[in-house]
Amino acid sequence: MAAEINKPVDPLWLQQSEAEALHTQRRRISIVGLIGVTLPALAWLIDSTFNDACFRDSLSHYYYARLSGDLFIMALAFAGAMLVAYRGETPRINRLASIAGIAAFCVAFFPTTAPGCEVGSFTARAFTTVTTDLPLIEGTAPGFQSFPFVDYIHYASASLLFGMMIYFCWFIFPLVSAADINPATGQITMIKALRNAIYRLCAVVIGVTSTGLFLYFLAGLVADVPFWNRLNLTFWCEAIGLMAFGLAWLVKGRFFNTRVMGA
């Protein structure tokens, strides 16, 4: 791919030098990466440690878990804010990152539905109707649905977010700048080639897991797929895809020291 013309310092960062702006950018990118890599494990670990909980059918179902639900919302919202604040090589890339950030907000604040557990009872952060005119306050309601059709908003936002993950890993991160060209050969450096291989491997992993989720959705329209939730395959597809995306962002942010991933 042809080298891009080096962009000027973003006007929003005129108070910073170009080196300082780049450091700030990479720090934001690394934060997004850390959230992607650690969120699935942390949500499960906190829920299994502090709650009498099952293994949730999907990562999104941890929205309803005590403590893990708060972590899920805050982590996605923070990642969304970092994506909106992202400054890429072109204004178009900035807009795409903002779209991904808004999708992350929607995944966090428009939850999936259904309990997400096969066990008979468990502790949850569920929506409920509270009755206060009784000697004891009671909560009653089917729960697990904030309003009608919220699940469609959630699924659409999650699909958009995963689609943006693939697009960034396959098309945006591998873009070549002047600093990535070896002046002696006119070819991209070995370090940049390594980073690009990681980006595209992550894109493939996200694509495979997303395809699995889509096929499950199609199969569910015509028949029950009981083994899917029993094996928590939605959780594993989401977790692996999110972790692959997080790895790509860590590489992009040079989280792994400069000797490994290049300055």
Rosetta blueprint (number, residue, H / E / L):
1 M L
2 A L
3 A L
4 E E
5 I L
6 N L
7 K L
8 P L
9 V L
10 D L
11 P H
12 L H
13 W H
14 L L
15 Q L
16 Q L
17 S L
18 E H
19 A H
20 E H
21 A H
22 L H
23 H H
24 T H
25 Q H
26 R H
27 R H
28 R H
29 I H
30 S H
31 I H
32 V H
33 G H
34 L H
35 I H
36 G H
37 V H
38 T H
39 L H
40 P H
41 A H
42 L H
43 A H
44 W H
45 L H
46 I H
47 D H
48 S H
49 T H
50 F H
51 N L
52 D L
53 A L
54 C L
55 F L
56 R L
57 D L
58 S L
59 L H
60 S H
61 H H
62 Y H
63 Y H
64 Y H
65 A L
66 R L
67 L L
68 S H
69 G H
70 D H
71 L H
72 F H
73 I H
74 M H
75 A H
76 L H
77 A H
78 F H
79 A H
80 G H
81 A H
82 M H
83 L H
84 V H
85 A L
86 Y L
87 R L
88 G L
89 E L
90 T L
91 P H
92 R H
93 I H
94 N H
95 R H
96 L H
97 A H
98 S H
99 I H
100 A H
101 G H
102 I H
103 A H
104 A H
105 F H
106 C H
107 V H
108 A H
109 F H
110 F L
111 P L
112 T L
113 T L
114 A L
115 P L
116 G L
117 C L
118 E L
119 V L
120 G L
121 S L
122 F L
123 T L
124 A L
125 R L
126 A L
127 F L
128 T L
129 T E
130 V E
131 T E
132 T L
133 D L
134 L L
135 P L
136 L L
137 I L
138 E E
139 G E
140 T E
141 A L
142 P L
143 G L
144 F L
145 Q L
146 S L
147 F L
148 P L
149 F L
150 V H
151 D H
152 Y H
153 I H
154 H H
155 Y H
156 A H
157 S H
158 A H
159 S H
160 L H
161 L H
162 F H
163 G H
164 M H
165 M H
166 I H
167 Y H
168 F H
169 C H
170 W H
171 F H
172 I H
173 F L
174 P L
175 L L
176 V L
177 S E
178 A H
179 A H
180 D H
181 I E
182 N L
183 P L
184 A L
185 T L
186 G L
187 Q L
188 I E
189 T L
190 M H
191 I H
192 K H
193 A H
194 L H
195 R H
196 N H
197 A H
198 I H
199 Y H
200 R H
201 L H
202 C H
203 A H
204 V H
205 V H
206 I H
207 G H
208 V H
209 T H
210 S H
211 T H
212 G H
213 L H
214 F H
215 L H
216 Y H
217 F H
218 L H
219 A H
220 G H
221 L H
222 V H
223 A L
224 D L
225 V L
226 P H
227 F H
228 W H
229 N H
230 R H
231 L L
232 N L
233 L H
234 T H
235 F H
236 W H
237 C H
238 E H
239 A H
240 I H
241 G H
242 L H
243 M H
244 A H
245 F H
246 G H
247 L H
248 A H
249 W H
250 L H
251 V H
252 K H
253 G L
254 R L
255 F L
256 F L
257 N L
258 T H
259 R H
260 V H
261 M H
262 G L
263 A L
